[in-house]
C-alpha cells in the first residue's frame, strides 16, 4: 500500500533562513520542451526532448519581523544576481525522507491585504543551472541527510546513513543551509560521505568551512559514481556553542 504524508510536515529553507512558519503552501512543477521531428511519409508525429524547466511557488502569511522574516528575505533576493538556494523537506526533521532540492531565481513577489482576512504573500521562482559546468541541476527530488536539529559543538559526529538501495552513476548535488550557529572559537566543516556497504566511508562533498557564529547556505555538485549509502559528517574546531544545519542530496 502507498505511504502517503500530510502537508503539515513540510518546510521551507531559503538560503540561511528557515522560513517554514511563514508559509502554508508550496507548488513545484518540472517540464521539458519537445521539438517535432516528423518527416515526410510519417503517419504519426515524432518528437525529441529539449530543454528542462522547473518552477517553484510559495504562498503564506505576511509578517513584519524586522530582520529574518519572509518579507525581508524575499524583498532582498528579488532581482539578485546571486541565485537563492532552496530546499523543501517533505517531512521536516526526519533523515531519509524526500525533499525538493533547488537553486532558483525569484521572479515575482506579491502581497495581498484583504479587509476581512490575514495579509498573505506569494513568491515565484524559476530553477537555474550552473552555466560553468555540464551538470544539470536546477530542481530535483532528493533525500534529507539531516534532521535539522541544534547540535552542540562537542556532540558533532557522523549522522544516520541513508540507503538508496543501489549506487548511481551520474553524480548529484547537495544543498546546505546553516540556519543557526553559536559555535565560537573555530570553523565548522560539514561533509557528505558515501559508502558501498555502510561501513567504509569516503568524502563525496566537502562544503566550504563555516566561520564561527555565521549562518550561510551553499550548493555543491559532483560527477561520477555516488555509492549506495550517504551520510553527513560534521566536525568543528570551535570550543563552545551549537549549530543548526540542514543538508539534502539529489542524485542525477
Secondary structure, DSSP 8 states (H G I E B T S, - for coil): ------GGG---EETTEE-GGGEEEEEEEEEEEEEE---TT-SS--EEEEEEEEEEEEEEE----TTTSHHHHHHHHTT-SS-EEEEEESSTT-TT-EEEEEEEEEEEEEEE--TTS--EEEEEEEE---TTSS---SEEEEEE-----EEEGGG--B---EE-SS-BSS-EEEEEEEEEE--BSS-EEEEEEEESSSSS-EEEEE---B-TT--EEEEEEE-S-B-SEEEEEEEE--SB-EEEEEEEEEE-
